[in-house]
Amino acid sequence: MEQVSNILFWISNGLLVPVIVGLLFFFAKSVVMLGGFVGQYIQRIKQDKQLRLRMDQLDQSTIHAFSGELDEQPDSLFTQTAKQLLSTDSMAVANRVLSEYEVTADAELGKYKVLVKFGPILGLMGTLIPMGPALAGLSTGDIASMAYNMQVAFATTVLGLFSGAVGFILLQVKQRWFTSDLIYLDYLSELSREKPIAAKATLVTSKAVNE
């Protein structure tokens, strides 16, 4: 049993370096994502009110002009999908475009989900692994070794929690953005294939005359 315990001890200690490397990677990634998100947030605040107000005013007579207005907007997943929806009259193509949007959005959210899950996991591993040598140092009176290992344990915990917190916040905001965009994309898809009111009235009149 002692041999098995020693094997497990050495395996866990051997994982410390990969765990620290992984935590540094996720920490750097979370900082980069946070910086990019700030730019996206500022851009979205500037454009969101104007774009959404314009879409609320759309009807059959202005929807084709709206396609040209999208060219003046910064390139994004929303504008790309909206252009594709307005350029087709096929319901099958529109459904495929919307499905591709959902897949792309889910892949984008996946990056933040990785931070949310693996940041705290690696932080917990980085906390528990040094605890063994720290307790061993305490039992032998090696206070310096115990202090060093406890320092490593606390540092890895902080990095893991920071990465997970950044990923969680960005995930919540991005999910809300994608859901809001999908609602408007569905609206554009339906509106672009909706028959004009005048055409409907003519169709109803012709049916009445024939009867």
Contacts in CASP RR format, 6 or more apart in sequence:
PFRMAT RR
TARGET T0000
AUTHOR 0000-0000-0000
METHOD contacts of the structure
MODEL  1
MEQVSNILFWISNGLLVPVIVGLLFFFAKSVVMLGGFVGQYIQRIKQDKQ
LRLRMDQLDQSTIHAFSGELDEQPDSLFTQTAKQLLSTDSMAVANRVLSE
YEVTADAELGKYKVLVKFGPILGLMGTLIPMGPALAGLSTGDIASMAYNM
QVAFATTVLGLFSGAVGFILLQVKQRWFTSDLIYLDYLSELSREKPIAAK
ATLVTSKAVNE
9 132 0 8 1.000
12 128 0 8 1.000
12 129 0 8 1.000
13 129 0 8 1.000
13 133 0 8 1.000
15 125 0 8 1.000
15 129 0 8 1.000
16 126 0 8 1.000
16 129 0 8 1.000
16 130 0 8 1.000
16 152 0 8 1.000
19 122 0 8 1.000
19 123 0 8 1.000
19 125 0 8 1.000
19 126 0 8 1.000
19 129 0 8 1.000
19 156 0 8 1.000
20 126 0 8 1.000
20 152 0 8 1.000
20 156 0 8 1.000
22 122 0 8 1.000
23 119 0 8 1.000
23 122 0 8 1.000
23 123 0 8 1.000
23 126 0 8 1.000
23 156 0 8 1.000
23 159 0 8 1.000
23 160 0 8 1.000
23 163 0 8 1.000
24 159 0 8 1.000
26 115 0 8 1.000
26 118 0 8 1.000
26 119 0 8 1.000
26 122 0 8 1.000
26 159 0 8 1.000
26 160 0 8 1.000
26 163 0 8 1.000
27 159 0 8 1.000
27 160 0 8 1.000
27 162 0 8 1.000
27 163 0 8 1.000
29 115 0 8 1.000
29 163 0 8 1.000
30 115 0 8 1.000
30 162 0 8 1.000
30 163 0 8 1.000
30 164 0 8 1.000
30 166 0 8 1.000
30 167 0 8 1.000
31 166 0 8 1.000
33 111 0 8 1.000
33 112 0 8 1.000
33 115 0 8 1.000
33 166 0 8 1.000
33 167 0 8 1.000
33 170 0 8 1.000
34 166 0 8 1.000
34 170 0 8 1.000
37 170 0 8 1.000
37 173 0 8 1.000
41 173 0 8 1.000
43 74 0 8 1.000
44 177 0 8 1.000
47 73 0 8 1.000
47 74 0 8 1.000
51 73 0 8 1.000
52 184 0 8 1.000
54 66 0 8 1.000
54 69 0 8 1.000
55 66 0 8 1.000
55 184 0 8 1.000
55 187 0 8 1.000
55 188 0 8 1.000
58 66 0 8 1.000
58 188 0 8 1.000
58 191 0 8 1.000
59 191 0 8 1.000
60 191 0 8 1.000
60 194 0 8 1.000
60 196 0 8 1.000
60 197 0 8 1.000
63 86 0 8 1.000
63 188 0 8 1.000
63 191 0 8 1.000
63 192 0 8 1.000
64 86 0 8 1.000
66 86 0 8 1.000
67 82 0 8 1.000
67 83 0 8 1.000
67 86 0 8 1.000
67 87 0 8 1.000
70 79 0 8 1.000
70 82 0 8 1.000
70 83 0 8 1.000
70 86 0 8 1.000
71 83 0 8 1.000
73 79 0 8 1.000
77 101 0 8 1.000
77 104 0 8 1.000
77 105 0 8 1.000
77 108 0 8 1.000
77 181 0 8 1.000
78 181 0 8 1.000
78 184 0 8 1.000
78 185 0 8 1.000
81 97 0 8 1.000
81 98 0 8 1.000
81 100 0 8 1.000
81 101 0 8 1.000
81 185 0 8 1.000
82 184 0 8 1.000
82 185 0 8 1.000
82 188 0 8 1.000
84 97 0 8 1.000
85 94 0 8 1.000
85 97 0 8 1.000
85 98 0 8 1.000
85 185 0 8 1.000
85 188 0 8 1.000
85 189 0 8 1.000
85 192 0 8 1.000
86 188 0 8 1.000
86 192 0 8 1.000
88 94 0 8 1.000
88 97 0 8 1.000
89 192 0 8 1.000
89 193 0 8 1.000
91 193 0 8 1.000
94 189 0 8 1.000
94 192 0 8 1.000
94 193 0 8 1.000
97 189 0 8 1.000
98 182 0 8 1.000
98 185 0 8 1.000
98 186 0 8 1.000
98 189 0 8 1.000
101 182 0 8 1.000
101 185 0 8 1.000
102 182 0 8 1.000
105 178 0 8 1.000
105 182 0 8 1.000
108 174 0 8 1.000
108 178 0 8 1.000
109 171 0 8 1.000
109 174 0 8 1.000
109 175 0 8 1.000
109 178 0 8 1.000
112 167 0 8 1.000
112 168 0 8 1.000
112 170 0 8 1.000
112 171 0 8 1.000
112 174 0 8 1.000
113 171 0 8 1.000
115 163 0 8 1.000
115 164 0 8 1.000
115 166 0 8 1.000
115 167 0 8 1.000
115 168 0 8 1.000
115 170 0 8 1.000
115 171 0 8 1.000
116 164 0 8 1.000
116 167 0 8 1.000
116 168 0 8 1.000
116 171 0 8 1.000
118 163 0 8 1.000
119 159 0 8 1.000
119 160 0 8 1.000
119 161 0 8 1.000
119 163 0 8 1.000
119 164 0 8 1.000
120 160 0 8 1.000
120 161 0 8 1.000
120 163 0 8 1.000
120 164 0 8 1.000
122 156 0 8 1.000
122 160 0 8 1.000
123 156 0 8 1.000
123 157 0 8 1.000
123 159 0 8 1.000
123 160 0 8 1.000
123 161 0 8 1.000
124 157 0 8 1.000
125 156 0 8 1.000
126 152 0 8 1.000
126 153 0 8 1.000
126 156 0 8 1.000
126 157 0 8 1.000
127 153 0 8 1.000
127 154 0 8 1.000
127 156 0 8 1.000
127 157 0 8 1.000
128 153 0 8 1.000
129 153 0 8 1.000
130 149 0 8 1.000
130 150 0 8 1.000
130 152 0 8 1.000
130 153 0 8 1.000
130 156 0 8 1.000
131 149 0 8 1.000
131 153 0 8 1.000
132 149 0 8 1.000
133 145 0 8 1.000
133 146 0 8 1.000
133 149 0 8 1.000
134 145 0 8 1.000
134 146 0 8 1.000
134 149 0 8 1.000
134 150 0 8 1.000
134 153 0 8 1.000
135 146 0 8 1.000
136 145 0 8 1.000
137 143 0 8 1.000
137 145 0 8 1.000
137 146 0 8 1.000
137 149 0 8 1.000
138 146 0 8 1.000
195 203 0 8 1.000
END
